[in-house]
Amino acid sequence: MKLWSSVRQQANKLAFEADRMMRIKKEESAIDDARKQISNVTTSIGQVALGLFRAGSLDVPQVAALVKQIDEIEATIAQRQQAIDDIKAEAAPAAEGKEAPAAEAPQAPLEPAQRAAAVAPVEEQAAPEAEEPAAPGRKCPNCGADAPETGAFCPECGARLE
C-alpha cells in the first residue's frame, strides 16, 4: 500500500510539472507573438517615417541619418543586382581554334573563390562532376535522383531516404 501511495505521489508530481511546463511554453509563445507584432508595427512606423522624410514632411536629424543608411544599402543592392545582370549576360568561352566574340559585356569583379575557379585548369573544374556514381536501383522519393545505398539523405535535394 505504501509503495502505491509513493508511486501515485510521484505520478501526480510529474503530471503537475508537465502541466506547468506546458503553461509556461504557452505563455512564452504568446510573448513571442506579441514581440513579433511589435516588430511588425515598428517596421510599419519606419516605412511611414521614411516616406514622410522623402516627401519632405519630416525633418528630424536622427531620421535623416537612418535614411542615409537606407540609401547606401539600396545603392549596394543596385550594384549587386547589376553584377547579377552582368554575370547572366556573360558568354561561355569560345572553343579552341575559334575566335571569341568581338565585344563582351564588362564583367563584375570576381569574388576570391570565383577567381580561384576561373584560373584553375579545366580538368580541376570538371572534377566535382566526376564523383563516384550512385549505386544502381535506389532513387530519391522526393526528386527521383540516383542515391547511394548507404546514404541517409539525397545528395541532390537533401530529402531523407527510406
C-alpha positions as CSV (number, residue, x, y, z in Angstrom):
1,M,0.0,0.0,0.0
2,K,2.7,2.4,1.0
3,L,4.6,1.7,-2.3
4,W,1.5,2.5,-4.4
5,S,1.0,5.7,-2.4
6,S,4.5,6.8,-3.2
7,V,4.2,5.9,-6.9
8,R,0.9,7.9,-7.0
9,Q,2.6,10.9,-5.4
10,Q,5.4,10.8,-7.9
11,A,3.0,10.4,-10.8
12,N,1.0,13.4,-9.5
13,K,4.2,15.4,-9.1
14,L,5.3,14.6,-12.7
15,A,1.8,15.4,-14.1
16,F,1.9,18.8,-12.2
17,E,5.4,19.5,-13.6
18,A,4.4,18.6,-17.2
19,D,1.3,20.8,-16.9
20,R,3.3,23.7,-15.5
21,M,5.8,23.4,-18.3
22,M,3.0,23.4,-20.9
23,R,1.5,26.5,-19.4
24,I,4.9,28.2,-19.3
25,K,5.5,27.3,-23.0
26,K,2.1,28.7,-23.9
27,E,2.8,32.0,-22.2
28,E,6.3,32.2,-23.8
29,S,4.7,31.6,-27.2
30,A,2.2,34.4,-26.5
31,I,5.0,36.7,-25.6
32,D,6.9,35.8,-28.8
33,D,3.8,36.5,-30.8
34,A,3.4,39.9,-29.1
35,R,7.1,40.7,-29.8
36,K,6.5,39.8,-33.5
37,Q,3.5,42.2,-33.5
38,I,5.7,45.0,-32.0
39,S,8.3,44.3,-34.7
40,N,5.8,44.5,-37.5
41,V,4.3,47.7,-36.1
42,T,7.8,49.2,-35.7
43,T,8.6,48.3,-39.3
44,S,5.4,50.0,-40.4
45,I,6.3,53.1,-38.4
46,G,9.7,53.1,-40.1
47,Q,8.2,52.8,-43.5
48,V,5.8,55.7,-42.8
49,A,8.6,57.8,-41.5
50,L,10.8,57.0,-44.5
51,G,8.0,58.0,-46.8
52,L,7.4,61.3,-44.9
53,F,11.1,62.1,-44.9
54,R,11.5,61.5,-48.6
55,A,8.4,63.6,-49.2
56,G,9.9,66.5,-47.2
57,S,7.2,66.3,-44.5
58,L,9.5,65.1,-41.8
59,D,12.8,66.9,-40.8
60,V,14.4,65.0,-37.9
61,P,18.2,64.6,-37.8
62,Q,18.0,61.0,-36.4
63,V,15.7,60.0,-39.2
64,A,17.9,61.7,-41.8
65,A,20.9,59.6,-40.6
66,L,18.8,56.4,-40.8
67,V,17.5,57.4,-44.3
68,K,21.1,57.9,-45.4
69,Q,22.0,54.4,-44.2
70,I,19.0,53.0,-46.1
71,D,20.1,54.9,-49.3
72,E,23.6,53.4,-49.0
73,I,22.2,49.9,-48.6
74,E,19.8,50.4,-51.5
75,A,22.8,51.6,-53.7
76,T,24.7,48.4,-52.7
77,I,21.7,46.3,-53.6
78,A,21.5,48.1,-57.0
79,Q,25.3,47.4,-57.6
80,R,24.9,43.7,-56.7
81,Q,21.8,43.4,-58.9
82,Q,23.9,44.9,-61.8
83,A,26.6,42.4,-61.1
84,I,24.0,39.6,-61.3
85,D,22.7,41.0,-64.6
86,D,26.3,41.2,-65.9
87,I,27.0,37.6,-64.9
88,K,23.8,36.4,-66.5
89,A,24.9,38.2,-69.7
90,E,28.3,36.6,-69.8
91,A,29.0,34.3,-72.8
92,A,30.8,31.0,-72.5
93,P,34.4,30.9,-73.5
94,A,34.9,30.1,-77.2
95,A,36.2,26.7,-78.2
96,E,39.8,26.3,-79.0
97,G,40.6,27.5,-82.5
98,K,37.6,29.8,-82.7
99,E,37.7,33.5,-82.1
100,A,36.0,34.9,-79.1
101,P,33.1,37.3,-79.6
102,A,34.3,40.8,-80.6
103,A,32.5,42.7,-77.8
104,E,31.8,41.3,-74.4
105,A,29.9,43.0,-71.7
106,P,32.2,44.2,-68.9
107,Q,32.4,41.7,-66.1
108,A,31.9,42.5,-62.5
109,P,34.9,41.9,-60.2
110,L,35.1,38.2,-59.2
111,E,34.9,37.1,-55.5
112,P,38.1,35.3,-54.3
113,A,36.5,31.8,-54.7
114,Q,35.4,32.7,-58.2
115,R,38.8,34.0,-59.2
116,A,40.4,30.7,-58.0
117,A,37.9,28.7,-60.0
118,A,38.4,30.9,-63.1
119,V,42.2,30.3,-63.2
120,A,42.0,26.6,-62.3
121,P,42.8,24.1,-65.1
122,V,39.8,22.8,-66.9
123,E,40.4,19.3,-65.5
124,E,40.2,20.6,-62.0
125,Q,36.9,22.3,-62.7
126,A,35.4,19.2,-64.1
127,A,36.5,17.0,-61.2
128,P,33.4,17.7,-59.0
129,E,31.2,16.3,-61.7
130,A,33.2,13.1,-61.8
131,E,32.0,12.0,-58.4
132,E,31.6,8.3,-57.7
133,P,28.3,7.2,-59.3
134,A,25.5,6.3,-57.1
135,A,24.7,2.6,-56.5
136,P,22.0,1.5,-59.0
137,G,18.5,0.7,-58.0
138,R,17.9,3.4,-55.3
139,K,16.0,6.5,-56.2
140,C,15.1,9.5,-54.0
141,P,11.4,9.5,-53.3
142,N,11.4,13.3,-53.4
143,C,13.3,14.2,-56.6
144,G,13.9,10.8,-58.3
145,A,17.7,11.3,-58.4
146,D,20.0,8.3,-58.0
147,A,21.1,7.9,-54.4
148,P,23.8,5.7,-52.8
149,E,22.6,2.6,-50.9
150,T,24.4,3.7,-47.7
151,G,23.3,7.4,-47.7
152,A,20.6,8.6,-45.3
153,F,19.9,11.8,-47.4
154,C,19.5,12.5,-51.1
155,P,22.7,14.2,-52.5
156,E,20.6,16.3,-54.8
157,C,17.7,17.6,-52.8
158,G,18.6,16.6,-49.2
159,A,15.4,14.6,-48.6
160,R,15.6,11.8,-46.1
161,L,16.0,8.4,-47.9
162,E,13.9,5.5,-46.7
